[in-house]
Amino acid sequence: MGMIILQEPPKGGQAGFGRAGRLGWAVAAMVFGMLLLNHGCSRYFGGGGHVFGAEVAQGEVVATKSRPSTSGRRRGMVIEATVEFATADGRRIRVEDKTGHTGSLHPKGERLPVYYDPANPEAALIGGTAPFTVTPYLFEGVAGLVLLVAGGVLLIILTGRIRRARQR
């Protein structure tokens, strides 16, 4: 039968996580939080809205069509909009909103922003019809802010403990 030897953890904290280790985690959380916050905000607020680096044009809903819903549980009709816009070089492009919505989200004649890549304008996204493209950037920014604040609070608490320990 083998013998188990228990060792006492090092002074100043749990095994492997001394004060310096905990400070490192706090700083790492803050740095990662700043990166997430920066990336999320730059993607959400910068470069053409929710499509980073895209050109923005004003489009108009020229047609709507309805089709039966193909999602498993939902029954009913889904409405898809067709939007026409002009690129910066004057070409007229028509784009169909393939996300589909139940209910009349955009009536015929409504003007919407369209985000497109000048090299491939046919793959444009219709503004206001794809909110799921905004959500990850918004979530990323909020998560970054939470990490930044939590890391900062942890850093303040730990540095206060270190100062009090040195004064003893």
HELIX and SHEET records of a PDB file:
HELIX    1   1 ARG A   19  PHE A   45  1                                  27    
HELIX    2   2 PRO A  131  THR A  133  5                                   3    
HELIX    3   3 THR A  135  GLN A  167  1                                  33    
SHEET    1   A 5 ARG A  92  GLU A  96  0                                        
SHEET    2   A 5 MET A  77  ALA A  86 -1                                        
SHEET    3   A 5 GLU A  55  PRO A  68 -1                                        
SHEET    4   A 5 ARG A 111  ASP A 117 -1                                        
SHEET    5   A 5 ASN A 120  ILE A 126 -1                                        
END                                                                             
